[in-house]
Amino acid sequence: MGDLGVDTQVEQVDEGRFRAIPSPEWNIWGPMGGYIASFALRAVGATVPEHEPAAFSCHYLGVARPEPIDIEVRSAKPGRTAGSSTVSITQDGKPILNAMVWAVAGNEGLEHDESVPPDVPGPDELKSIEDLVPAGSGPPFPFWNNLEGRPVVWEDGPPDGPRPAVWQEWLRFRPAATFRDPWIDAARSVILVDLPSWPSAHRPHAWQRPRFIAPTLDLNVAFHRPAVDEPWLLCDGSAPVSTRGMFGWRANVWSPSGRLHASGGGQCLYRRLPA
């Protein structure tokens, strides 16, 4: 089991340059994309500690290994209220991720909230994954050991037909569930917005057991409000369109009180598995 705060730490080696070592505890095939993206977020936070994250966008360029990565942060537009940074992550000279991050500090403006949370049971009303799977069954990838999951919909066995392209699950990071540092807190949302891409797109087709995977091309996250006091977060994802060998997904991150903390999505590209 990994700890998000520990496993996304970055070490500054020069001005604007950092190193880090991804943990294999966050692997799904390779290190989960949102987890690797969190290193870019943490590196920017180290350069502007008086700011908080506002928006994050990245392109995934390669799959990292659980070995040292190099991170370079450049200030594209410095500012006291809002600043933009670009980030590149490489491993042994190979590009892994390029990102853009907006950070803000102490701003005011108009206030409204017309977001409508999904009508789903809260985490206290649902069973955990450990209660639902057969005794002795472990998670399919190490990544899932880092989250306590309570799915909104659960089927015991392969589906007998197509299901809606929606994936909703209450998730709580473990061993530490919340973080006071706004950049680690935002990393929770980066991971949860990235997470439901394949699970939601796969559901209409799972009954046919299609031999595809779908690497993620990009990820975009808007941070609406901190979730530093919310251990449980609803990962609310959907993939309404899958066509031309790609699918787009969108995701919202909600707390049990019905507040929207982050939203975003991206695009995935299908790859056929060998026979």
Secondary structure, 3 states (H helix, E strand, C coil): CCCHHHHCCCEEEECCEEEECCCHHHECCCECHHHHHHHHHHHHHHHCCCCEEEEEEEEECCCCCCCCEEEEEEEEECCCCEEEEEEEEEECCEEEEEEEEEEECCCCCCCCCCCCCCCCCCHHHCCCHHHHCCCCCCCCCHHHHHEEEEECCCCCCCCCCCCCCEEEEEEEECCCCCCCCHHHHHHHHHHHHHCCHHHHHHCCCHHHCCCEECCECEEEEEECCCCCCCCCEEEEEEEEEEECCEEEEEEEEECCCCCEEEEEEEEEECEECCC
